[in-house]
Amino acid sequence: MVLTVTDLACARGPAQVLAGVSFSLTRGEALILRGRNGAGKTTLLRTLAGLTPPIAGTIDHAEGAIAYAAHADGLKAQLSVAENLAFWASIFGTDTIAPAIDAFALAPLADRPAGELSAGQKRRLSLARLLVTGRPVWALDEPTVSLDTENTARFAAAVEAHLRGGGAAIIATHIDLGLPTARTLDISPFIAKGLPAGDPFADDPFLGASL
Ligand SMILES: Nc1ncnc2c1ncn2[C@@H]1O[C@H](COP(=O)(O)OP(=O)(O)OP(=O)(O)O)[C@@H](O)[C@H]1O
């Protein structure tokens, strides 16, 4: 196993969001996280990535196994596409950025500052960083947001190549990525009791004010 989660309870801020989550991932496996808006997919991924401590339960993996790609792209706006990847390659001790450039067709954009990219181009660069981490477990939060059909397919191909190479992935997404061997984990049964489950817009001040 590259990741084993046992009876995990997760919180976001002061509120418990999930309880009793258990699953495991072996090399070559992808797990798709499903659940309605606000169910706790991001919360689970953040907990797996070590950004939020678990309330209860255990997360077992080798040290430094998880590469987390959040909603936000987290790019260095002043650096070019190639410089962003080279920066992360130096952090993670990777030799080359060429496979990352190729996987997301970034060669024509290599010298452009990241801050001047379109939303989808930024997302491609953000996802390309996964390849330079060299980490076996990709934990991805809505990775295809802003991607067109062609680049969604590129992303799916990158995940499949990662799995073939002995990696694993856990991916929160509302779309069908077309990964034939992926398993699905619906986190709905693990939503902690007592969490408000009603209006999905209730916790959004902008939408709440405008409706
Ligand atoms: N920064 C925060 N502080 C407190 N509570 C939060 C915070 N962010 C999210 N929450 C709450 O935590 C719960 C789980 O949210 P989370 O983002 O994990 O859901 P999700 O399944 O990823 O949703 P989505 O599909 O909309 O991305 C929700 O009730 C949400 O309102």
PDBQT file of the ligand as one rigid body, heavy atoms in Angstrom, charges set to zero:
ROOT
HETATM    1  N1  LIG A 301     -12.091  27.844   5.529  1.00  0.00    +0.000 N 
HETATM    2  C1  LIG A 301     -13.131  27.209   6.059  1.00  0.00    +0.000 A 
HETATM    3  N2  LIG A 301     -13.485  27.393   7.351  1.00  0.00    +0.000 NA
HETATM    4  C2  LIG A 301     -14.537  26.760   7.886  1.00  0.00    +0.000 A 
HETATM    5  N3  LIG A 301     -15.302  25.876   7.212  1.00  0.00    +0.000 NA
HETATM    6  C3  LIG A 301     -14.995  25.651   5.936  1.00  0.00    +0.000 A 
HETATM    7  C4  LIG A 301     -13.895  26.285   5.281  1.00  0.00    +0.000 A 
HETATM    8  N4  LIG A 301     -13.844  25.847   4.014  1.00  0.00    +0.000 NA
HETATM    9  C5  LIG A 301     -14.864  24.984   3.869  1.00  0.00    +0.000 A 
HETATM   10  N5  LIG A 301     -15.555  24.856   5.016  1.00  0.00    +0.000 N 
HETATM   11  C6  LIG A 301     -16.728  24.004   5.247  1.00  0.00    +0.000 C 
HETATM   12  O1  LIG A 301     -16.278  22.657   5.358  1.00  0.00    +0.000 OA
HETATM   13  C7  LIG A 301     -17.228  21.784   4.765  1.00  0.00    +0.000 C 
HETATM   14  C8  LIG A 301     -16.523  20.910   3.736  1.00  0.00    +0.000 C 
HETATM   15  O2  LIG A 301     -16.028  21.731   2.694  1.00  0.00    +0.000 OA
HETATM   16  P1  LIG A 301     -15.102  21.162   1.540  1.00  0.00    +0.000 P 
HETATM   17  O3  LIG A 301     -14.472  22.315   0.872  1.00  0.00    +0.000 OA
HETATM   18  O4  LIG A 301     -14.222  20.107   2.102  1.00  0.00    +0.000 OA
HETATM   19  O5  LIG A 301     -16.186  20.457   0.586  1.00  0.00    +0.000 OA
HETATM   20  P2  LIG A 301     -16.034  19.869  -0.882  1.00  0.00    +0.000 P 
HETATM   21  O6  LIG A 301     -16.660  18.509  -0.875  1.00  0.00    +0.000 OA
HETATM   22  O7  LIG A 301     -14.621  19.954  -1.328  1.00  0.00    +0.000 OA
HETATM   23  O8  LIG A 301     -16.939  20.856  -1.723  1.00  0.00    +0.000 OA
HETATM   24  P3  LIG A 301     -16.905  21.335  -3.246  1.00  0.00    +0.000 P 
HETATM   25  O9  LIG A 301     -17.448  20.204  -4.094  1.00  0.00    +0.000 OA
HETATM   26  O10 LIG A 301     -17.860  22.510  -3.220  1.00  0.00    +0.000 OA
HETATM   27  O11 LIG A 301     -15.510  21.764  -3.575  1.00  0.00    +0.000 OA
HETATM   28  C9  LIG A 301     -18.332  22.672   4.171  1.00  0.00    +0.000 C 
HETATM   29  O12 LIG A 301     -19.419  22.689   5.076  1.00  0.00    +0.000 OA
HETATM   30  C10 LIG A 301     -17.678  24.023   4.087  1.00  0.00    +0.000 C 
HETATM   31  O13 LIG A 301     -18.636  25.044   4.206  1.00  0.00    +0.000 OA
ENDROOT
TORSDOF 0
